[in-house]
Amino acid sequence: MTLFLQDLGYLDGPYLEDPYLLSTVRGSLGFQSQGVITRQSPKGWQSTAVITKSNAKGMQALGVMTKPDPKGMQVLGVITDDRPKGWQSTAVITRSHPIGYQSLGIMTKPHATGWQVEGIITKSKAKGFQSLGVITRDRSIGWQSEGIITRPHPKGFQVISIRQKPKGWQATSVLYNVTQLRVLYNFQSRGLTGLNWNASSTYPTGHFGANNLNTDIVEELWRGASGVKSVNLDCDTQIPQGVFLDTFALLNHNLTTSATVILLGSNNPYHSPVGVQIPLLVTAENLFYIAPELPIKGWRYWRIAIDDPTQPGSYLQAGTCVFGPSEIFVRCFTQDVAFRKMNYKDSVVTEGFSSVANDRGIKKSLRLNFRNMQYLKTDYRKLSRIFDSVRTIQKALWIPTPQFATRFAVFAKLKDLPEESHNVISEQGDYISLVLEMDESI
Amino acid sequence: MSSRNRKPWETASVINQSLLDFCQDNLSIQLDLVVEIDAPDGNVIYASNRNKYKGDYFYEARVIFPTISRTLGQWLSPELEFSTLTIELNNADGRFNHYLPAGADYAGWIGREIRVSLGLADNASSYIEIYRGTITDIGGFTRSTYSITFVSRDQFDKINVNFPNTALTSTVFPDIEDSYAGKIVPIIYGDWTTELDAEAVVPAFPVNGGKAEVQAGTEPLWLMISENALADFITSQVYLYRGSLMIQFNAADIFDVTVDKRMFKIRQGLCTPPGITEVEPPVGGDPAVLFKYEQGDQIFVQVKGKDLSGLSDNIVAQSRDILKSHGGLVDGDFHSNWDTYQSKATPSQSAIASIKSRVWIQEPKPVLQYVLSMLEQVRLEAFIDRTLKLKINSMQFEDWQPLPSYIVHNWDVVRGTFKPNLPQQNVFNRAQAVFSFIPSKGEEGRQTSLYRNSAAILQSGKEISKKIIFPNLYIKSQVVDQLVETLRLASAFTEFISTEITWRGLLLDLGDFVALDVNIGSTVFEKVPAMIREIGYNPEGLRLPLTLWCFQMCPFPGWVPGYSGIVGGYSAIISEET
């Protein structure tokens, strides 16, 4: 039998451009497809089915695949609900490198309407539709997916859309990664008043208060009391719904690499109970934390619990602390990152064929090249927001490589708002290249 | 020599020469400048040219420091040059708007103190104050759209007020004659009973000469001598100057001398009891004319000025007392070397303890300027040292350092800055002194012979003469000593060298000696002693601009270079012209 499948993907209509997201299969509930398979090695989900019933609801399938390396849809379904509507599937995929639709679904909702998937993709290099979704809505109608794509270079179906009361088929997913540039400039750690830090120990005299952690000047320090090697730094973000912390930095600290630093989040000012507890890896001078997954819970109160018994100095101190949700880029800058340390000094040349210097310190600078960003697409829009917000007058935390943040991260201002080179083909086909330069010394 | 610790400043707690040498060996240091400005609300503005801590306090990067300079001024030109600091504070973000006019905490800036210090990184104990001043009343505070500018002058500027300034007024003395009303009451130090050109030279001023009874001779004449208390008033040496004659009053007619000896009365011939002083002897059958005050009469007295507890004639003691009494200084403002020079007894030409000085000043002059002129007469200078105390620098040969410990090498000198030049002033080989100011004449009453350095005259081919005034000295031999020593220095070939050195010289001060050991172009100096006349702090690289007085051709005790052509210096032969 020859099957002919129109190669249309999931929807046989313009994807997410119908403002009302009307399904192309009107008035239907659940998933219906009519397709003709023409390929010998079909990929993705393919189905040939003819719905003859006027009030047909959904698709049900019960099948066991016994072929190795099957392609296409494999379903092993066990329908446990009465009157299922839509397509329900319970499947365990045992094949590696499956291609096509895989679903391991557990339907927990009665009277499920439409297609619900609660799936866990355990296979790498899955092609086609992947969904790792948690359906939280009671009466989901249509297909809803709240997914997190953790794979680099995913292919197939990816969706970004948000609808409050979707009908038909809508998809919401957030692109989160720990591999691309991220920029933190909205410092939710600074609260509403800027006077939102408390330390369990503060140096008794001078300008060493805990709120010094809220300044862009990393040289302006919080310092603990002399002899105290274990300190809690408490931050009330003053945001009732909490801060979804995906990026954290503690700059210009004097902690040893054997110090124990734990980041705790809670919605209780006394951190009882603790909502989240994150051990941090301490690196010299600057400490960074990148959340491995998109934080799905926000916390209002954050505590940095520091214990540094081997601290050789008389006190613990740190310059600046920033955390919050950052702008995460989808595509990367080009491979060549220009990074530089500058030694600032006052130097005089003498008559003795030498020069003497008055040292002023070392500051870092960074240059990133961006090529062919598409206008109104994610990355360019994020950059525009950053330019409009911090301009060249405020610092932001730039982390080009979150997986090894300390290598290139800078807490710096933009040297200039960059000149954009536009390659304009059409209104939508506008491709922008630019160079960003950040400098800690300005 | 440096150890393997190549950044000793990171752990040092004080700046000393050893640390500076150590850092120079490693060609690097970390020195920071900070400024503290007293704000109108009692708080302090902490600022620097970088964001940093000094001890417990955070200094924001809001200023660019100018070069801060101090100077000894010109030799034989008694001018104390005050340091002026102009500093601009960044206010682009409006941070200090509350201190500006219409701001919540505005209360004026004049007189607020500014302090600049320099030290190692954030180590507060290492910081040295290099400037302290107050915001001036004229142009001391201005603002722009993004900054506030302060102009301040050295704290010692406040003592440079005029003195004396007490006047005879009709309010205090309602019977004073118009010709004496408004006259400034003099200040008197030293011995005015000896070495006088006349019987008495110190005037006393009538304060009730306008009273009819005094003019009628029936009431005593009341007179004032000085503003300050006097150690002694010789009642037997009071004279009337009338018609070019000096007529001595009978001591019995001098009465009602005040306890402080500033005021006294003269009994006139018609008083009760009558005065007995005869202004004209009896002639023929005519009786003697007894004293009756007439307008135009001048009274002169012999006195000893303010009592300085055994140091009443000491020029250094007198100078210090004038600064304290009229300049507002206190003992803590003086460097300890004032005591040293006050009691200096050898060699004889520089034995300040023996040199007699006296002061009579009526015309108002700036306090500090007058004191400097006094010290100059015994070859001393006063300046504000690095510890912000008033210190004496000696121009006496025997006080100079022939082997200074600080050696300036090529690698201490900033490239392109070493510039020798010849002095334009105070080069002379023949001189005469005019000395002993006489109040009754209003000028110096005595002079010495001309003295000459014949070898210098022969070398230069011409006589270059100068008259030097010593108004406060009155013993001729002592004046001649000072004249000869001054001529020995002035007739020597000396050079001024302007240069910039590295921060290794941070602890040097005015008056210090350095040994020049440089070979720059055609200029070769082999450990030649030189005196620092000017010193500054240039924040760019922490360079120190210097003006050095180089004594390559001017021998002094311990420095006998033996170059040919030396004609001046401490061993130069000075002869009296006859």
Interface residues (C-beta under 8 A of the other chain):
Chain A: Y203 T205 G206 H207 F208 N212 I217 E219 E220 L221 K345 D346 S347 V348 V349 T350 E351 G352 F353 S354 S355 V356 A357 N358 D359 R360 G361
Chain B: Q24 L27 S28 I29 Q30 L31 R50 N51 K52 Y53 G55 D56 Y57 F58 E60 H409 N410 W411 D412 V413 V414 R415 F418 E500 T502 W503 R504 V518 I520 P539 E540 G541 L542 R543
